[in-house]
Amino acid sequence: MKINFLWMTLLTAALAAGCASKKHGTSVVQPAQMVSTAIVTPDVSLTAKVISVNAVGRFVVLNFPAGQLPKLQSTVFLYRAGLKVAEIKITGPQDGNNTVGDVISGEANAGDNVRDQ
């Protein structure tokens, strides 16, 4: 009988301690309730390739993906192996996905990547 009384006393004390430590008005977030919110933004940066270079006239012909031609008089940059190698001013004319730009500084090669930053 003493053993049952001892177990009941310990169980009651444990339950009382658990109830006493809980603060009213607060809630505990369970792992299943945690939600991770990921912000996804589309990449709208301008990219293209140099398809032709006229070194004497210092202009290039650039090929852009459909619907992504830059505005006339805007500036883009040429990259080769990840390094910025030239600055280009879009002068036109534009034909389909191709446009012409003047080399403002640096040097251009066919195959260079074009970015707007």
N, C-alpha and C positions, 0 to 999 in steps of 0.2 A: 504494500500500500504506500509505503514511503517513496518508493521509486516512481510510481505513477504520480504522486503529489509533486515530486521534484521535477518531473518532465512537464507537467502542466504549468508549474510556476515558471520554468524557463521559457516555454512556448508563449505564455501570456506576456512575459517581460519583453521578449523579442518582438511580438506584435505591437505592443504598446510603444516600444522605441521606434518602430517603423512608422507608426501613425503620428507620433509626436514630431518626427523630423520633417514631415511633409508640410509645406507651406501652401496655404489656400490661395487660389488665383494664379498659380503657376502650372505649367504643363511640361511634361518631359517629352522631348521629341525622340521617337523611336527610329532606329535606322531605316525602317521601311518608309517612314514619313519624310525622310530627308530627300530633297529633290535638287539635283544639280542643274542649273540653268546655263546653257551654253549660248553665247551670242555669236551668230553666224552672219557675216557680212560678205556680200559678193565682191569679187575682185574686179573692179571696173577700170583698172589701170590700162593704159594704152600700150599695145605691143605690136611690133611689125618686124619685117626683115628688109635689108637693103638688097635689091635685086640687080641694080646697075649703078655704076659710078662713072661720072665724067670728070676726071681729074683736072683737065684744062679749063672747063667751064665751072668747076667747083660746085657741081650739083649731083644729087642722087635721086634714084627712083626707088620709092618705098612701097612695099606691098603689105596692106593691112587686112585683117580679117573682115568679113562682110559686115557692114554697118558700123565700123569703127574708125572711119577716116577722121583725122583731126581737122580743126578749123584752120582756114588759111591764116597766115601770119603767126601761128602758134609755134612754140619752140619744143623740139624733142631732142633726145640725146642718143648717141650710138654707143653701144657697149660691145667689147670684144673680150672674150674669156673673163667676163665679169668686171672688166675695167672700163670706165668711161673714156672714150677715145675721140668723140666729136660732138659738136653742137650743131643742130640743123634747124633752119627756119623754113616752115612749110609755105611754099610760094605757089604751088600749082603749076600746071593744070592738073586736075584730077580726072581719072578715067577708070570707072569701075572701082576696084579695090586698090588701085595704084595712084600715087600722087608724087609730085616732085618737090624737093626741098633743096635750098641753098646751104652749102657747108659754111657755117659762120666761123668755126674754129675746129682745129684738129684735123684728122684724116679719116676717110671712110673706105671700107672695103666691102665688096659684095659678100653677103652672108652675115654682116654685122647685125646685132639685135638692136631694135629701136624701142625706147621707153620714154614716157613723158616725165620721168623724174630722174 
